[in-house]
Amino acid sequence: GESVGLHLPTLSVQEGDNSIINCAYSNSASDYFIWYKQESGKGPQFIIDIRSNMDKRQGQRVTVLLNKTVKHLPLQIAATQPGDSAVYFCAENLGIQGAQKLVFGQGTRLTINP
Amino acid sequence: DGGITQSPKYLFRKEGQNVTLSCEQNLNHDAMYWYRQDPGQGLRLIYYSQIVNDFQKGDIAEGYSVSREKKESFPLTVTSAQKNPTAFYLCASRRQGATNEKLFFGSGTQLSVL
């Protein structure tokens, strides 16, 4: 089906370590992917995006990889900080009858331990 | 200061009552969306609108209604037919047209049943 899923609902890492948050998507026709960060009681904030014609995109301390063979979209966060603690969502964009629709995964709660 | 404004931050509904959640954006975006978020789950699409005076049902539209009389505004009404309305509601908008257009989110409204 058109679902985006995450392998792990929770992830804990030590401050300063690197973290990888996994995401699996199911629709091979998805053409655009986004990672969002959501802090408690707030709306999701954009982190990074990637188009289907790319296999890697880097931002500040974040990197997203796109493996279309296995339909994985891992998010790497380097040198984690306490402010990185949040829930992270991946989303895939589906074009349906001219409308662009984002389908979100369940989310992974990342906790940065001091 | 451009953005999406949702109000109120917290809302309480009595049994049998309809309540309306406000969403206003000054980003000049054509497309607007309403998502519902339950604890431990991802975002589920309720309704979306690509243009003024037009909107489409999302995945969980039953018990909800919307209107899009102005480009800037996309209010969501939670009707008495929605038997489990307690959730965090998020409004979002994006530019229409290109595939790689990210969603911008409001800060959300927490709806609870009295």
gemmi code that builds the backbone of each chain (N, CA, C; Angstrom):
import gemmi

chains = {
    "A": [
        ("GLY", (0.801, -1.191, 0.000), (0.000, 0.000, 0.000), (0.853, 1.269, 0.000)),
        ("GLU", (0.229, 2.428, 0.138), (0.950, 3.687, 0.110), (1.387, 4.056, 1.509)),
        ("SER", (2.182, 3.279, 2.123), (2.540, 3.593, 3.501), (4.027, 3.865, 3.591)),
        ("VAL", (4.345, 4.734, 4.508), (5.741, 5.004, 4.821), (5.964, 4.524, 6.227)),
        ("GLY", (6.928, 3.706, 6.432), (7.109, 3.169, 7.777), (8.501, 3.373, 8.299)),
        ("LEU", (8.647, 3.290, 9.570), (9.931, 3.446, 10.244), (10.253, 2.162, 10.967)),
        ("HIS", (11.531, 1.785, 10.985), (11.902, 0.535, 11.600), (11.846, 0.593, 13.113)),
        ("LEU", (12.238, 1.704, 13.728), (12.326, 1.795, 15.170), (11.495, 2.956, 15.670)),
        ("PRO", (10.626, 2.728, 16.645), (9.863, 3.835, 17.199), (10.670, 4.731, 18.123)),
        ("THR", (11.733, 4.212, 18.772), (12.561, 5.021, 19.670), (14.021, 4.751, 19.398)),
        ("LEU", (14.824, 5.781, 19.660), (16.260, 5.681, 19.469), (16.941, 6.588, 20.481)),
        ("SER", (17.915, 6.048, 21.195), (18.681, 6.840, 22.159), (20.139, 6.819, 21.767)),
        ("VAL", (20.773, 7.982, 21.784), (22.198, 8.068, 21.487), (22.849, 9.019, 22.472)),
        ("GLN", (24.150, 8.870, 22.642), (24.910, 9.747, 23.514), (25.202, 11.061, 22.791)),
        ("GLU", (25.157, 12.118, 23.545), (25.475, 13.432, 22.981), (26.851, 13.387, 22.318)),
        ("GLY", (26.910, 13.928, 21.125), (28.164, 13.941, 20.392), (28.315, 12.801, 19.407)),
        ("ASP", (27.562, 11.725, 19.625), (27.609, 10.596, 18.695), (26.783, 10.915, 17.445)),
        ("ASN", (26.998, 10.097, 16.428), (26.178, 10.200, 15.221), (24.966, 9.290, 15.366)),
        ("SER", (23.867, 9.663, 14.739), (22.654, 8.833, 14.785), (22.139, 8.597, 13.370)),
        ("ILE", (21.486, 7.468, 13.210), (20.841, 7.144, 11.938), (19.398, 6.754, 12.224)),
        ("ILE", (18.483, 7.459, 11.637), (17.058, 7.154, 11.772), (16.594, 6.575, 10.447)),
        ("ASN", (16.068, 5.375, 10.521), (15.681, 4.688, 9.298), (14.246, 4.981, 8.876)),
        ("CYS", (14.014, 4.844, 7.599), (12.671, 5.004, 7.042), (12.558, 4.117, 5.815)),
        ("ALA", (11.458, 3.382, 5.732), (11.172, 2.569, 4.559), (9.907, 3.079, 3.901)),
        ("TYR", (9.951, 3.231, 2.599), (8.744, 3.642, 1.889), (8.333, 2.519, 0.959)),
        ("SER", (7.067, 2.511, 0.588), (6.565, 1.362, -0.155), (6.208, 1.663, -1.609)),
        ("ASN", (6.055, 2.941, -1.958), (5.605, 3.257, -3.303), (6.775, 3.662, -4.189)),
        ("SER", (7.108, 2.830, -5.153), (8.251, 3.109, -6.010), (7.998, 4.309, -6.932)),
        ("ALA", (6.750, 4.756, -7.024), (6.431, 5.915, -7.863), (6.616, 7.237, -7.124)),
        ("SER", (6.904, 7.189, -5.845), (7.119, 8.431, -5.088), (8.315, 9.175, -5.652)),
        ("ASP", (8.158, 10.487, -5.827), (9.180, 11.252, -6.533), (9.905, 12.264, -5.670)),
        ("TYR", (9.502, 12.354, -4.415), (10.078, 13.399, -3.559), (9.886, 12.958, -2.125)),
        ("PHE", (10.900, 13.213, -1.294), (10.865, 12.752, 0.091), (11.341, 13.872, 1.010)),
        ("ILE", (10.744, 13.905, 2.195), (11.085, 14.953, 3.158), (11.244, 14.343, 4.541)),
        ("TRP", (12.167, 14.909, 5.299), (12.289, 14.595, 6.725), (11.865, 15.830, 7.521)),
        ("TYR", (11.033, 15.564, 8.548), (10.588, 16.621, 9.452), (10.989, 16.280, 10.881)),
        ("LYS", (11.179, 17.336, 11.670), (11.463, 17.200, 13.096), (10.311, 17.839, 13.859)),
        ("GLN", (9.802, 17.129, 14.859), (8.699, 17.676, 15.631), (9.012, 17.641, 17.113)),
        ("GLU", (9.041, 18.786, 17.731), (9.206, 18.886, 19.175), (7.832, 18.849, 19.825)),
        ("SER", (7.815, 18.484, 21.072), (6.569, 18.254, 21.780), (5.646, 19.468, 21.742)),
        ("GLY", (4.401, 19.262, 21.313), (3.411, 20.326, 21.298), (3.573, 21.341, 20.187)),
        ("LYS", (4.446, 21.037, 19.231), (4.688, 21.973, 18.130), (4.420, 21.308, 16.791)),
        ("GLY", (4.338, 22.127, 15.751), (4.191, 21.587, 14.419), (5.521, 21.078, 13.884)),
        ("PRO", (5.492, 20.163, 12.920), (6.736, 19.657, 12.330), (7.521, 20.755, 11.613)),
        ("GLN", (8.840, 20.646, 11.723), (9.717, 21.578, 11.037), (10.511, 20.838, 9.971)),
        ("PHE", (10.651, 21.454, 8.820), (11.411, 20.874, 7.738), (12.888, 20.720, 8.116)),
        ("ILE", (13.449, 19.547, 7.799), (14.878, 19.330, 8.025), (15.621, 19.286, 6.701)),
        ("ILE", (15.213, 18.356, 5.854), (15.914, 18.155, 4.601), (15.000, 17.394, 3.649)),
        ("ASP", (15.223, 17.580, 2.352), (14.426, 16.862, 1.365), (15.348, 16.290, 0.287)),
        ("ILE", (14.782, 15.394, -0.512), (15.553, 14.787, -1.578), (14.602, 14.353, -2.686)),
        ("ARG", (15.015, 14.554, -3.916), (14.202, 14.136, -5.040), (14.607, 12.717, -5.452)),
        ("SER", (13.735, 12.069, -6.178), (13.966, 10.666, -6.526), (15.119, 10.475, -7.509)),
        ("ASN", (15.582, 11.549, -8.143), (16.707, 11.423, -9.087), (18.050, 11.645, -8.402)),
        ("MET", (18.028, 11.718, -7.061), (19.243, 11.892, -6.284), (19.417, 10.682, -5.377)),
        ("ASP", (20.656, 10.419, -4.919), (20.851, 9.341, -3.959), (21.386, 9.840, -2.618)),
        ("LYS", (21.723, 11.130, -2.567), (22.254, 11.669, -1.317), (22.082, 13.181, -1.320)),
        ("ARG", (21.770, 13.696, -0.136), (21.719, 15.145, 0.005), (22.190, 15.513, 1.403)),
        ("GLN", (23.008, 16.559, 1.480), (23.579, 16.955, 2.764), (23.118, 18.337, 3.158)),
        ("GLY", (22.908, 18.481, 4.464), (22.623, 19.786, 5.032), (23.607, 20.032, 6.155)),
        ("GLN", (23.226, 20.916, 7.045), (24.096, 21.183, 8.187), (23.927, 20.066, 9.203)),
        ("ARG", (24.907, 19.240, 9.391), (24.923, 18.083, 10.299), (23.930, 16.984, 9.912)),
        ("VAL", (23.181, 17.137, 8.887), (22.236, 16.098, 8.472), (22.513, 15.654, 7.044)),
        ("THR", (22.305, 14.374, 6.819), (22.450, 13.797, 5.489), (21.300, 12.827, 5.283)),
        ("VAL", (20.684, 12.883, 4.125), (19.648, 11.916, 3.794), (20.139, 11.106, 2.591)),
        ("LEU", (19.951, 9.813, 2.680), (20.303, 8.912, 1.597), (19.031, 8.327, 1.007)),
        ("LEU", (19.066, 8.070, -0.264), (17.915, 7.461, -0.920), (18.371, 6.206, -1.637)),
        ("ASN", (17.904, 5.074, -1.151), (18.218, 3.785, -1.765), (16.948, 3.257, -2.405)),
        ("LYS", (16.825, 3.478, -3.711), (15.587, 3.101, -4.396), (15.473, 1.593, -4.587)),
        ("THR", (16.583, 0.896, -4.510), (16.554, -0.560, -4.688), (15.764, -1.231, -3.564)),
        ("VAL", (16.049, -0.800, -2.331), (15.353, -1.380, -1.181), (14.325, -0.425, -0.600)),
        ("LYS", (14.164, 0.737, -1.218), (13.192, 1.746, -0.785), (13.422, 2.166, 0.667)),
        ("HIS", (14.670, 2.573, 0.944), (15.023, 3.097, 2.252), (15.463, 4.547, 2.138)),
        ("LEU", (15.199, 5.296, 3.204), (15.473, 6.738, 3.226), (16.053, 7.123, 4.588)),
        ("PRO", (17.234, 6.656, 4.939), (17.793, 6.952, 6.263), (18.247, 8.397, 6.409)),
        ("LEU", (18.057, 8.912, 7.615), (18.500, 10.257, 7.976), (19.665, 10.120, 8.940)),
        ("GLN", (20.784, 10.732, 8.602), (21.958, 10.721, 9.464), (22.094, 12.088, 10.121)),
        ("ILE", (22.275, 12.087, 11.435), (22.535, 13.325, 12.173), (23.909, 13.182, 12.804)),
        ("ALA", (24.802, 14.092, 12.471), (26.176, 14.035, 12.968), (26.322, 14.848, 14.246)),
        ("ALA", (27.196, 14.370, 15.124), (27.542, 15.112, 16.344), (26.290, 15.608, 17.056)),
        ("THR", (25.481, 14.678, 17.500), (24.167, 15.034, 18.059), (24.282, 15.957, 19.276)),
        ("GLN", (23.248, 16.797, 19.398), (23.177, 17.778, 20.483), (21.856, 17.585, 21.235)),
        ("PRO", (21.747, 18.073, 22.454), (20.488, 17.921, 23.207), (19.272, 18.446, 22.447)),
        ("GLY", (19.468, 19.482, 21.660), (18.364, 20.056, 20.896), (17.876, 19.180, 19.765)),
        ("ASP", (18.589, 18.105, 19.498), (18.148, 17.175, 18.454), (17.083, 16.219, 18.971)),
        ("SER", (16.882, 16.189, 20.276), (15.848, 15.317, 20.847), (14.476, 15.757, 20.356)),
        ("ALA", (13.788, 14.852, 19.683), (12.492, 15.175, 19.081), (11.963, 13.912, 18.413)),
        ("VAL", (10.795, 14.037, 17.806), (10.277, 12.960, 16.963), (10.563, 13.331, 15.515)),
        ("TYR", (11.059, 12.377, 14.767), (11.419, 12.609, 13.378), (10.486, 11.799, 12.473)),
        ("PHE", (9.948, 12.479, 11.459), (9.053, 11.844, 10.506), (9.651, 11.907, 9.105)),
        ("CYS", (9.516, 10.814, 8.387), (9.790, 10.893, 6.963), (8.457, 10.927, 6.225)),
        ("ALA", (8.472, 11.464, 5.033), (7.251, 11.557, 4.237), (7.615, 11.382, 2.767)),
        ("GLU", (6.719, 10.727, 2.042), (6.914, 10.563, 0.611), (5.814, 11.308, -0.125)),
        ("ASN", (6.180, 11.869, -1.261), (5.222, 12.640, -2.043), (4.657, 11.782, -3.177)),
        ("LEU", (3.344, 11.736, -3.226), (2.669, 11.003, -4.284), (1.880, 11.978, -5.138)),
        ("GLY", (2.003, 11.870, -6.422), (1.189, 12.677, -7.317), (-0.045, 11.889, -7.687)),
        ("ILE", (-1.204, 12.375, -7.267), (-2.449, 11.663, -7.511), (-3.399, 12.599, -8.238)),
        ("GLN", (-3.654, 12.294, -9.483), (-4.595, 13.085, -10.290), (-4.289, 14.577, -10.195)),
        ("GLY", (-3.020, 14.910, -10.323), (-2.629, 16.310, -10.333), (-2.400, 16.906, -8.968)),
        ("ALA", (-2.803, 16.213, -7.922), (-2.593, 16.748, -6.575), (-1.339, 16.136, -5.974)),
        ("GLN", (-0.594, 16.951, -5.260), (0.590, 16.463, -4.580), (0.205, 16.117, -3.145)),
        ("LYS", (0.431, 14.882, -2.765), (-0.008, 14.407, -1.455), (1.177, 13.809, -0.717)),
        ("LEU", (1.403, 14.277, 0.496), (2.472, 13.739, 1.327), (1.921, 12.673, 2.265)),
        ("VAL", (2.561, 11.527, 2.286), (2.192, 10.438, 3.189), (3.288, 10.308, 4.230)),
        ("PHE", (2.894, 10.376, 5.510), (3.853, 10.388, 6.602), (4.001, 9.025, 7.252)),
        ("GLY", (5.199, 8.764, 7.754), (5.435, 7.582, 8.547), (5.025, 7.784, 9.994)),
        ("GLN", (5.189, 6.760, 10.792), (4.762, 6.787, 12.191), (5.624, 7.712, 13.035)),
        ("GLY", (6.876, 7.847, 12.696), (7.772, 8.697, 13.480), (8.710, 7.904, 14.356)),
        ("THR", (9.882, 8.435, 14.618), (10.857, 7.871, 15.549), (11.210, 8.922, 16.582)),
        ("ARG", (11.125, 8.525, 17.856), (11.503, 9.467, 18.912), (12.987, 9.311, 19.181)),
        ("LEU", (13.733, 10.372, 18.947), (15.174, 10.383, 19.193), (15.450, 11.081, 20.514)),
        ("THR", (16.183, 10.415, 21.378), (16.570, 10.991, 22.669), (18.083, 11.088, 22.722)),
        ("ILE", (18.577, 12.270, 23.033), (20.009, 12.487, 23.143), (20.363, 12.479, 24.633)),
        ("ASN", (21.179, 11.536, 25.031), (21.568, 11.401, 26.434), (22.842, 12.205, 26.726)),
        ("PRO", (22.851, 12.971, 27.816), (24.029, 13.802, 28.120), (25.222, 12.969, 28.573)),
    ],
    "B": [
        ("ASP", (6.169, 39.081, 8.889), (6.654, 37.759, 9.279), (5.706, 36.721, 8.725)),
        ("GLY", (6.119, 36.008, 7.673), (5.241, 35.061, 7.016), (5.140, 33.757, 7.755)),
        ("GLY", (3.948, 33.122, 7.628), (3.808, 31.837, 8.277), (2.379, 31.375, 8.303)),
        ("ILE", (2.142, 30.318, 9.068), (0.811, 29.733, 9.222), (0.402, 29.867, 10.682)),
        ("THR", (-0.771, 30.392, 10.899), (-1.267, 30.615, 12.253), (-2.477, 29.746, 12.508)),
        ("GLN", (-2.384, 28.935, 13.553), (-3.518, 28.119, 13.956), (-4.038, 28.634, 15.292)),
        ("SER", (-5.347, 28.635, 15.422), (-5.941, 29.030, 16.700), (-7.251, 28.283, 16.907)),
        ("PRO", (-7.615, 28.035, 18.180), (-6.797, 28.297, 19.358), (-5.719, 27.232, 19.542)),
        ("LYS", (-4.857, 27.406, 20.512), (-3.827, 26.415, 20.816), (-4.458, 25.183, 21.469)),
        ("TYR", (-5.440, 25.429, 22.352), (-6.165, 24.349, 23.025), (-7.662, 24.585, 22.858)),
        ("LEU", (-8.402, 23.506, 22.652), (-9.837, 23.611, 22.433), (-10.524, 22.419, 23.080)),
        ("PHE", (-11.656, 22.705, 23.716), (-12.405, 21.649, 24.365), (-13.788, 21.555, 23.730)),
        ("ARG", (-14.208, 20.342, 23.524), (-15.509, 20.113, 22.895), (-16.422, 19.330, 23.815)),
        ("LYS", (-17.656, 19.800, 23.894), (-18.672, 19.056, 24.634), (-19.327, 18.059, 23.690)),
        ("GLU", (-19.896, 17.016, 24.252), (-20.556, 15.995, 23.452), (-21.676, 16.614, 22.626)),
        ("GLY", (-21.724, 16.278, 21.343), (-22.776, 16.782, 20.469), (-22.503, 18.153, 19.891)),
        ("GLN", (-21.363, 18.713, 20.216), (-21.034, 20.079, 19.783), (-20.123, 20.054, 18.556)),
        ("ASN", (-20.350, 21.006, 17.666), (-19.405, 21.219, 16.565), (-18.394, 22.280, 16.999)),
        ("VAL", (-17.154, 22.115, 16.627), (-16.138, 23.118, 16.913), (-15.351, 23.380, 15.644)),
        ("THR", (-14.853, 24.630, 15.528), (-14.105, 25.013, 14.334), (-12.705, 25.445, 14.704)),
        ("LEU", (-11.740, 24.882, 13.984), (-10.332, 25.212, 14.165), (-9.924, 26.156, 13.039)),
        ("SER", (-9.218, 27.192, 13.420), (-8.829, 28.205, 12.446), (-7.430, 27.954, 11.906)),
        ("CYS", (-7.228, 28.241, 10.627), (-5.918, 28.178, 10.003), (-5.804, 29.310, 8.990)),
        ("GLU", (-4.818, 30.163, 9.195), (-4.581, 31.307, 8.297), (-3.117, 31.298, 7.866)),
        ("GLN", (-2.882, 31.567, 6.574), (-1.502, 31.650, 6.097), (-1.321, 32.903, 5.242)),
        ("ASN", (-0.127, 33.500, 5.383), (0.196, 34.686, 4.577), (1.398, 34.416, 3.686)),
        ("LEU", (1.531, 33.155, 3.284), (2.644, 32.739, 2.431), (2.269, 32.750, 0.950)),
        ("ASN", (1.040, 33.124, 0.664), (0.535, 33.134, -0.711), (0.544, 31.737, -1.340)),
        ("HIS", (0.354, 30.722, -0.494), (0.316, 29.351, -0.986), (-1.079, 28.997, -1.486)),
        ("ASP", (-1.102, 28.251, -2.588), (-2.388, 27.826, -3.129), (-2.966, 26.631, -2.375)),
        ("ALA", (-2.110, 25.704, -2.009), (-2.583, 24.449, -1.422), (-2.523, 24.486, 0.098)),
        ("MET", (-3.583, 23.997, 0.719), (-3.630, 23.909, 2.185), (-4.142, 22.535, 2.600)),
        ("TYR", (-3.716, 22.097, 3.785), (-3.977, 20.732, 4.234), (-4.325, 20.721, 5.717)),
        ("TRP", (-5.146, 19.751, 6.109), (-5.384, 19.471, 7.522), (-4.979, 18.029, 7.810)),
        ("TYR", (-4.169, 17.883, 8.886), (-3.744, 16.572, 9.336), (-4.194, 16.364, 10.776)),
        ("ARG", (-4.417, 15.111, 11.094), (-4.701, 14.720, 12.471), (-3.524, 13.884, 12.969)),
        ("GLN", (-3.124, 14.145, 14.224), (-2.025, 13.378, 14.815), (-2.469, 12.815, 16.150)),
        ("ASP", (-2.429, 11.496, 16.282), (-2.710, 10.816, 17.539), (-1.386, 10.400, 18.177)),
        ("PRO", (-1.365, 10.251, 19.499), (-0.105, 9.910, 20.184), (0.538, 8.659, 19.611)),
        ("GLY", (1.832, 8.745, 19.351), (2.568, 7.594, 18.853), (2.298, 7.254, 17.405)),
        ("GLN", (1.599, 8.143, 16.706), (1.288, 7.865, 15.313), (1.750, 9.003, 14.423)),
        ("GLY", (1.770, 8.708, 13.153), (2.121, 9.730, 12.176), (0.957, 10.649, 11.892)),
        ("LEU", (1.094, 11.448, 10.868), (0.068, 12.409, 10.483), (-0.852, 11.783, 9.443)),
        ("ARG", (-2.140, 11.926, 9.677), (-3.123, 11.398, 8.730), (-3.902, 12.546, 8.099)),
        ("LEU", (-4.058, 12.486, 6.812), (-4.666, 13.580, 6.052), (-6.181, 13.560, 6.176)),
        ("ILE", (-6.751, 14.702, 6.566), (-8.202, 14.822, 6.730), (-8.821, 15.399, 5.460)),
        ("TYR", (-8.384, 16.599, 5.096), (-8.868, 17.294, 3.897), (-7.721, 18.103, 3.315)),
        ("TYR", (-7.810, 18.392, 2.019), (-6.866, 19.305, 1.412), (-7.554, 20.111, 0.321)),
        ("SER", (-6.941, 21.246, 0.047), (-7.502, 22.163, -0.944), (-6.362, 22.691, -1.809)),
        ("GLN", (-6.548, 22.621, -3.098), (-5.507, 23.087, -4.013), (-5.791, 24.486, -4.531)),
        ("ILE", (-7.033, 24.923, -4.365), (-7.416, 26.228, -4.900), (-8.664, 26.701, -4.175)),
        ("VAL", (-8.877, 27.986, -4.202), (-10.048, 28.561, -3.534), (-11.332, 27.935, -4.073)),
        ("ASN", (-12.274, 27.702, -3.146), (-13.591, 27.141, -3.465), (-13.541, 25.703, -3.954)),
        ("ASP", (-12.461, 25.020, -3.661), (-12.349, 23.604, -4.032), (-11.568, 22.864, -2.953)),
        ("PHE", (-12.016, 21.666, -2.586), (-11.286, 20.860, -1.620), (-11.629, 19.391, -1.840)),
        ("GLN", (-10.743, 18.527, -1.352), (-10.911, 17.088, -1.518), (-10.758, 16.378, -0.185)),
        ("LYS", (-11.429, 15.250, -0.051), (-11.301, 14.434, 1.142), (-9.945, 13.748, 1.155)),
        ("GLY", (-9.410, 13.654, 2.372), (-8.203, 12.877, 2.554), (-8.554, 11.471, 3.001)),
        ("ASP", (-7.688, 10.890, 3.827), (-7.873, 9.499, 4.227), (-8.884, 9.304, 5.363)),
        ("ILE", (-9.109, 10.358, 6.149), (-9.988, 10.213, 7.321), (-10.960, 11.383, 7.421)),
        ("ALA", (-11.690, 11.669, 6.363), (-12.553, 12.854, 6.298), (-13.869, 12.721, 7.072)),
        ("GLU", (-14.273, 11.523, 7.403), (-15.573, 11.339, 8.049), (-15.638, 12.048, 9.393)),
        ("GLY", (-16.708, 12.853, 9.572), (-16.876, 13.590, 10.816), (-16.236, 14.969, 10.801)),
        ("TYR", (-15.672, 15.352, 9.666), (-15.031, 16.657, 9.518), (-15.612, 17.387, 8.311)),
        ("SER", (-15.521, 18.713, 8.332), (-15.873, 19.505, 7.155), (-14.933, 20.695, 7.065)),
        ("VAL", (-14.770, 21.213, 5.853), (-13.883, 22.353, 5.628), (-14.544, 23.319, 4.653)),
        ("SER", (-13.947, 24.485, 4.549), (-14.334, 25.456, 3.531), (-13.076, 26.172, 3.076)),
        ("ARG", (-13.116, 26.716, 1.877), (-11.969, 27.464, 1.367), (-12.500, 28.650, 0.561)),
        ("GLU", (-13.019, 29.610, 1.292), (-13.605, 30.798, 0.659), (-12.548, 31.838, 0.314)),
        ("LYS", (-11.446, 31.794, 1.009), (-10.333, 32.717, 0.751), (-9.048, 31.931, 0.633)),
        ("LYS", (-8.119, 32.440, -0.128), (-6.839, 31.759, -0.313), (-6.092, 31.612, 1.006)),
        ("GLU", (-6.249, 32.601, 1.879), (-5.469, 32.619, 3.104), (-6.030, 31.725, 4.208)),
        ("SER", (-7.271, 31.294, 4.080), (-7.954, 30.662, 5.195), (-8.518, 29.285, 4.839)),
        ("PHE", (-8.371, 28.334, 5.770), (-8.848, 26.968, 5.528), (-9.340, 26.395, 6.865)),
        ("PRO", (-10.493, 26.836, 7.359), (-10.985, 26.368, 8.649), (-11.495, 24.933, 8.602)),
        ("LEU", (-11.285, 24.226, 9.697), (-11.720, 22.839, 9.839), (-12.788, 22.764, 10.923)),
        ("THR", (-13.938, 22.182, 10.611), (-14.981, 21.955, 11.603), (-15.012, 20.491, 11.987)),
        ("VAL", (-14.903, 20.249, 13.285), (-15.031, 18.898, 13.809), (-16.478, 18.739, 14.250)),
        ("THR", (-17.223, 17.912, 13.560), (-18.656, 17.812, 13.829), (-18.939, 16.779, 14.919)),
        ("SER", (-20.178, 16.768, 15.355), (-20.583, 15.806, 16.390), (-20.535, 14.368, 15.863)),
        ("ALA", (-20.456, 14.221, 14.551), (-20.358, 12.882, 13.970), (-18.982, 12.252, 14.173)),
        ("GLN", (-18.010, 13.056, 14.540), (-16.668, 12.543, 14.817), (-16.656, 12.070, 16.258)),
        ("LYS", (-16.685, 10.774, 16.445), (-16.857, 10.199, 17.781), (-15.586, 10.147, 18.609)),
        ("ASN", (-14.480, 10.303, 17.995), (-13.207, 10.274, 18.718), (-12.346, 11.458, 18.286)),
        ("PRO", (-12.749, 12.665, 18.660), (-12.080, 13.850, 18.133), (-10.796, 14.248, 18.852)),
        ("THR", (-10.532, 13.664, 19.995), (-9.355, 14.075, 20.766), (-8.088, 13.754, 19.989)),
        ("ALA", (-7.338, 14.789, 19.636), (-6.122, 14.635, 18.842), (-5.452, 15.997, 18.708)),
        ("PHE", (-4.279, 15.977, 18.123), (-3.533, 17.188, 17.794), (-3.750, 17.443, 16.306)),
        ("TYR", (-4.267, 18.632, 15.975), (-4.608, 18.936, 14.591), (-3.597, 19.925, 14.007)),
        ("LEU", (-3.099, 19.581, 12.855), (-2.081, 20.387, 12.199), (-2.557, 20.858, 10.833)),
        ("CYS", (-2.363, 22.132, 10.604), (-2.665, 22.736, 9.311), (-1.340, 22.970, 8.587)),
        ("ALA", (-1.345, 22.832, 7.290), (-0.130, 23.034, 6.514), (-0.467, 23.655, 5.172)),
        ("SER", (0.540, 24.223, 4.546), (0.342, 24.790, 3.213), (1.606, 24.594, 2.395)),
        ("ARG", (1.439, 24.684, 1.094), (2.598, 24.580, 0.205), (2.256, 25.274, -1.109)),
        ("ARG", (3.281, 25.616, -1.866), (3.039, 26.160, -3.189), (2.564, 25.040, -4.093)),
        ("GLN", (1.753, 25.363, -5.023), (1.225, 24.359, -5.932), (2.080, 24.280, -7.182)),
        ("GLY", (2.045, 23.127, -7.810), (2.691, 23.036, -9.111), (3.870, 22.092, -9.123)),
        ("ALA", (4.979, 22.516, -8.572), (6.183, 21.705, -8.643), (6.100, 20.530, -7.679)),
        ("THR", (6.771, 19.448, -8.028), (6.762, 18.269, -7.172), (7.475, 18.518, -5.859)),
        ("ASN", (8.645, 19.162, -5.915), (9.461, 19.278, -4.723), (9.150, 20.543, -3.947)),
        ("GLU", (7.922, 20.644, -3.521), (7.514, 21.754, -2.683), (7.219, 21.230, -1.290)),
        ("LYS", (7.945, 21.756, -0.315), (7.774, 21.261, 1.043), (6.525, 21.856, 1.676)),
        ("LEU", (5.997, 21.121, 2.652), (4.878, 21.604, 3.444), (5.393, 22.463, 4.589)),
        ("PHE", (4.689, 23.555, 4.831), (4.958, 24.386, 6.001), (3.802, 24.174, 6.965)),
        ("PHE", (4.130, 23.919, 8.229), (3.116, 23.591, 9.219), (2.866, 24.736, 10.189)),
        ("GLY", (1.633, 24.774, 10.690), (1.318, 25.630, 11.812), (1.753, 24.971, 13.105)),
        ("SER", (1.450, 25.623, 14.225), (1.894, 25.127, 15.527), (0.892, 24.169, 16.154)),
        ("GLY", (-0.237, 23.959, 15.514), (-1.165, 22.930, 15.950), (-2.222, 23.385, 16.940)),
        ("THR", (-3.318, 22.631, 16.980), (-4.394, 22.819, 17.959), (-4.656, 21.486, 18.637)),
        ("GLN", (-4.612, 21.479, 19.960), (-4.935, 20.279, 20.722), (-6.414, 20.308, 21.068)),
        ("LEU", (-7.154, 19.358, 20.533), (-8.589, 19.270, 20.802), (-8.854, 18.147, 21.792)),
        ("SER", (-9.617, 18.459, 22.806), (-9.969, 17.458, 23.814), (-11.476, 17.471, 24.042)),
        ("VAL", (-12.000, 16.338, 24.471), (-13.435, 16.207, 24.731), (-13.697, 16.329, 26.226)),
        ("LEU", (-14.676, 17.164, 26.588), (-15.026, 17.328, 28.003), (-15.906, 16.178, 28.461)),
    ],
}
model = gemmi.Model(1)
for chain_id, residues in chains.items():
    chain = gemmi.Chain(chain_id)
    for i, (resn, *xyz) in enumerate(residues, 1):
        res = gemmi.Residue()
        res.name, res.seqid = resn, gemmi.SeqId(i, " ")
        for name, pos in zip(("N", "CA", "C"), xyz):
            atom = gemmi.Atom()
            atom.name, atom.element = name, gemmi.Element(name[0])
            atom.pos, atom.b_iso = gemmi.Position(*pos), 0.0
            res.add_atom(atom)
        chain.add_residue(res)
    model.add_chain(chain)
structure = gemmi.Structure()
structure.add_model(model)
structure.setup_entities()
